[in-house]
Amino acid sequence: MSHVYQHGHVSVRRLAEDLAVSEATVRRDLHGLATEGLLELTHGGASVVHTTDYSFISKSMRNVNAKKIIANLACGLISDGEQLFLDSGTTCFEMTAFLRSKRGLSVIVSSVRTAQELHSPGVSVLLLGGQYRPDRMDTVGPIAFEVLERFRGYRAFIGVDGLGTDSGLTSVDIDSANIFTQAARNAKELVLLADSSKFDNPSLYKISDFAPVSTVITEKEPSPKWVAFLKTQNVKILYPKEKSTHPQE
């Protein structure tokens, strides 16, 4: 499934070879996923269904490698004893395995899935209350907003659905945008997590301009236009300098 979201389409023959199973098995599995509305069957394979599905599961299967690279770089900035806010997106979720090994962390989250993955003796998790959204596995609304308003002094790690030099940081969802706006406003530092597909592809709801952003983390060097723009905003850019990125120890 993740292979389809990474490449947009996959052939039955290629999947059978990669997974060392029969083509009949692959066809049966693809048919089951298509029945659930997760894939669209094509001649000899399957493609991503082009919908506005922004559920946690759907988003977690997009740009998987880029998210892992970005999460790894982000985790390299974090030390024991810090206070953090992690947004409810799938890139921040990729940070959880590393963070469990830390000591004395306090982590504010609105994602139930992220809260569960952060379970560790060295991590104190503060889960915002509010309206629970099963598809996104997070909490939103005025109660979550009110609780978040009480917190200060944390470093916020926030992903976006799109970026624009004029529009700033944006989201496809107004409820998430409201929470992330509040998190950015109260943070002592804002670290932006954005894979290359988000640049020059703004979404409807604005989260923030670039003023509070200290660092942008992405999986490859942005275009010269973006490098120049972020320099004017005094924003650092963090991306892999080598062709291969190894997990940090």
C-alpha atoms as one frame of an Amber mdcrd trajectory, in Angstrom:
protein
   0.000   0.000   0.000   2.764   2.454   0.911   4.474   1.691  -2.431   1.356
   2.805  -4.295   1.193   6.104  -2.409   4.879   6.753  -3.016   4.720   6.127
  -6.770   1.058   6.744  -7.590   0.710   3.405  -9.407   1.989  -0.132  -9.050
   1.833  -3.166 -11.333   0.754  -6.609 -10.218   3.889  -8.149 -11.686   6.235
  -5.713  -9.893   4.521  -6.222  -6.542   4.621  -9.992  -6.913   8.363  -9.844
  -7.612   9.103  -7.438  -4.765   7.057  -9.401  -2.216   7.989 -12.862  -3.535
   4.351 -13.952  -3.796   2.137 -15.042  -6.656   0.382 -12.568  -8.921  -2.920
 -14.150  -7.898  -2.192 -13.223  -4.268  -1.373  -9.651  -5.237  -4.545  -9.310
  -7.301  -6.652 -10.616  -4.411  -5.075  -8.151  -1.956  -5.417  -5.218  -4.354
  -9.053  -6.102  -4.960  -9.672  -6.060  -1.212  -8.064  -2.607  -0.865 -10.066
  -1.332  -3.823 -13.277  -2.612  -2.211 -12.408  -0.503   0.848 -11.957   2.528
  -1.392  -8.224   2.803  -0.697  -7.050   2.031  -4.243  -8.373   2.134  -7.786
  -7.815  -0.970  -9.915  -6.256  -0.433 -13.337  -5.240  -2.767 -16.148  -2.401
  -4.812 -14.684  -2.191  -2.976 -11.379  -3.642  -0.284  -9.129  -3.432   3.474
  -8.609  -4.028   5.939  -5.813  -7.595   7.149  -5.546  -7.475  10.906  -6.080
  -9.798  12.154  -3.363  -9.662  14.662  -0.535  -8.987  11.962   2.046  -6.936
  13.582   4.793  -7.326  10.841   7.392  -4.294   9.856   9.471  -3.980   6.489
   7.719  -4.223   7.998   4.236  -1.717  10.765   4.957   0.706   8.352   6.621
   1.114   6.540   3.286   2.139   9.624   1.320   5.775  10.696   0.899   6.841
   8.080   3.432  10.590   8.286   2.854  10.605  12.081   2.963   8.766  12.068
   6.299  11.251   9.648   7.815  14.192  11.791   6.693  12.583  14.961   8.055
  11.622  13.326  11.366  15.142  11.991  11.818  16.652  15.448  11.282  14.105
  17.024  13.633  14.864  14.542  16.392  18.539  15.415  16.128  17.664  18.886
  17.449  16.060  17.592  20.652  17.834  16.990  23.960  16.781  15.440  27.267
  14.632  17.589  29.529  12.955  19.673  26.843   9.353  20.830  26.589   7.827
  20.192  23.168   4.647  20.511  21.163   4.149  17.958  18.385   1.360  18.518
  15.912  -1.099  15.761  15.018   0.385  15.069  11.603   2.148  11.995  10.334
   5.605  13.571  10.060   5.644  14.387  13.777   4.362  10.873  14.409   7.549
   9.544  12.793   9.528  11.285  15.577   8.018   9.195  18.375  10.335   6.177
  18.233  13.389   8.371  18.764  11.773  10.477  21.484  10.916   7.431  23.617
  14.624   7.025  24.368  14.878  10.534  25.832  14.696  11.439  29.524  12.724
  14.204  31.183  10.731  15.228  28.119   7.356  16.934  28.427   5.431  16.645
  25.167   2.153  18.396  24.379   0.094  16.582  21.727  -3.384  16.664  20.241
  -2.985  13.263  18.558  -4.140  10.184  20.444  -1.980   8.000  18.188   1.126
  10.064  18.960   0.336  10.035  22.675   0.164   6.237  22.646   3.466   5.887
  20.776   5.245   8.200  23.208   4.540   5.895  26.157   7.881   5.725  27.998
   9.184   6.251  31.542  11.230   9.225  30.347   8.410  11.057  28.584   5.532
  12.981  30.154   2.682  13.315  27.665   0.141  16.129  27.909  -2.845  15.287
  25.698  -5.164  18.150  24.791  -8.838  17.466  25.345 -11.654  18.496  23.049
 -13.656  17.056  20.182 -12.179  13.725  19.050 -11.923  13.091  15.300 -11.685
   9.322  14.703 -10.384   9.620  11.139  -7.514  11.871  12.177  -7.125  10.395
  15.656  -6.778  13.851  17.201  -8.641  16.431  19.271  -9.742  19.894  18.155
 -12.183  22.623  19.066 -12.522  25.269  21.796 -11.630  22.943  24.692  -8.354
  21.907  23.050  -7.692  25.544  22.191  -8.341  26.663  25.778  -6.038  24.023
  27.275  -3.248  24.828  24.823  -3.510  28.506  25.739  -2.197  27.649  29.229
   1.151  26.346  27.958   4.300  28.374  27.311   8.029  27.815  26.982   7.904
  24.842  24.589   9.466  24.235  21.196   6.784  23.562  18.597   7.290  21.103
  15.745   4.590  21.673  13.159   3.961  20.177   9.741   1.889  21.820   7.032
  -0.262  20.860   4.072   1.181  23.639   1.935   3.547  26.619   1.808   3.633
  29.864  -0.118   5.923  32.875   0.076   2.839  35.094   0.304   0.403  32.751
   2.057   2.846  31.384   4.639   2.133  28.114   6.469  -1.238  26.598   5.551
  -3.560  23.682   6.274  -6.440  22.025   4.412  -8.420  21.923   7.658  -9.608
  24.944   9.645  -9.749  23.101  12.993  -6.144  21.916  12.718  -5.086  25.359
  11.503  -6.574  26.980  14.620  -4.712  24.614  16.960  -1.419  24.979  15.106
  -1.779  28.779  15.016  -2.168  28.827  18.777   0.780  26.458  19.242   2.982
  28.653  17.041   1.907  31.829  18.834   2.778  30.539  22.328   5.965  28.649
  21.431   9.427  29.919  22.294  10.570  28.431  18.972   8.762  27.095  15.911
  10.348  24.374  13.781   8.582  23.753  10.483   8.500  20.257   8.959   7.703
  20.295   5.241   8.543  17.849   2.465   9.298  19.214  -0.987   5.758  18.641
  -2.286   4.468  21.343   0.085   6.509  24.222  -1.378   4.570  26.544  -3.717
   1.439  24.522  -2.997  -0.517  26.504  -0.396  -3.736  25.214   1.135  -6.860
  27.130   2.108  -6.383  27.952   5.797  -3.464  30.019   7.061  -1.587  28.862
  10.148   1.106  31.526  10.362   3.495  33.636   8.364   7.222  32.887   8.556
   8.021  35.373  11.332   7.959  32.848  14.227   9.733  30.084  12.261  13.348
  29.450  13.287  14.068  26.423  11.088  12.555  24.642   8.101  13.352  20.939
   7.840  12.843  19.214   4.502  14.146  16.125   2.716  16.173  17.893   0.009
  17.507  21.330  -0.811  14.691  23.726  -1.749  14.724  25.687  -4.997  16.990
  28.755  -5.225  13.896  30.951  -4.964  12.952  29.395  -1.630  16.514  29.435
  -0.327  16.691  33.170  -1.060  13.255  33.828   0.426  13.933  31.948   3.668
  17.212  33.798   4.017  15.310  37.096   3.933  13.071  35.722   6.703  16.102
  34.706   8.846  14.936  31.091   8.704  17.502  28.286   8.768  17.095  25.388
   6.321  17.950  21.858   7.423  18.105  19.032   4.875  20.407  16.046   4.195
  23.721  17.151   2.766  24.552  13.644   1.599  22.672  11.476  -0.867  21.914
   8.913   1.850  20.731   9.787   5.312  21.540   7.390   8.125  19.525   7.235
  11.373  21.106   9.259  14.104  22.508   7.368  17.060
